[in-house]
């Protein structure tokens, strides 16, 4: 790209969310700049437009991310935009209600 990143795409036809994140982690256990897109969200806008979130990084099996709404992960309440850290498995469980479009890693 013009920004100097190599783009890796993991489409929903070939990968589940967990498979995509594990593939990224296998290639680089310190990966950064990962975008996840879903077809449908839960808010009124999300139902119409879908949902996107940013994973700031994957560090040795832990996902560092933030989202545009408040949520509870492993019994801890996080406000909108607040950084969240959890395992890949917990992250995937958190978003299982969404239909994945794909994952893009900007290496």
N, C-alpha and C positions, 0 to 999 in steps of 0.2 A: 504494500500500500504506500501511498504518499507519506504516511507517518512512520514508515519503516517497520511496521508490524507484519508478521506472517499470520495469516488468518486460517484457523482450523475450524471447520464447520462439522457439527454432529447433528444431523437431521433426525427427526422423530421417526422416520420410516426405517432407519437403520439402528438407532440407539434409544434406549430408555434414558431418563435423566441420570440414574445411577451409573449406567454403562458409560455414558458420555463423561461424567466426572471422574470415574475410575480410569478411563482411557487417558484423560488429561493428566491425572495424577501419575499414571504409569510413565508417561512421557517426561513429566517434570513435576516432582513432588513439591515444588515451590512456585507453581504456576500463578500468574496474576492476570487480571483484566479478562474476566469471563462473563459473558452476557447470556442470560437464560430468557427465552421467550416462550410464552404460553398462549394458546388460542383463546382461552376464556379465563377471566378473573371472577371474583365474587361480588365486587361492587357493581353498581349500575353501569359505570363507565367500563369496568373490566369485562362485564358480560357483552358489551358492544364491541370493545376494541382489543380485548386481550390484556395481557400483563407482561411486563419485562422487569427483570431485576438484575442487579450487578453483584457478582461475586468478586470481591476485591482480591481474593487469593485463596488458594488451597495450599495449606502448609502441613505436610506430613499427616494427611488424612482428615484434617480439620478444615471446615469451610468458614471463611470470614466474609460476611455479606451484610447488606442492609436492604431494607425494602421500604416501599412508599406507604406503608400502613403499619399500625401497631399490631403486635402479635405476641403470643406466648410460645416459647420454645423451651422444652424440658422444665416446665413449671416456673419459668422466669418471664416476666412481662417486659417487653421491649417497646419503646415508643417509636413512632414513625422516624425513619432515618437513622436510628440508633444502631451501632455496630453489634452484630450477633456472631457468635462463634459456636459451632457444633460439628459433630462428625458428619461425614458424607451420608451415612445411613439415616441419621436424624434429619438432616436437611431434605433428603428425598422423601422421607415420611411426611414432613411438614408440607410439602408441595404435591403430594400424590393426588389431591382433589383437582388439580389443574391438568389440562391436556397440553402436553409438551409440543411446541413447534420445533424447537431446536436449541442448541447450545453453540455459541461462538467463542472461541478463545483467541484473543489477540496476543500472540507471543512476541 
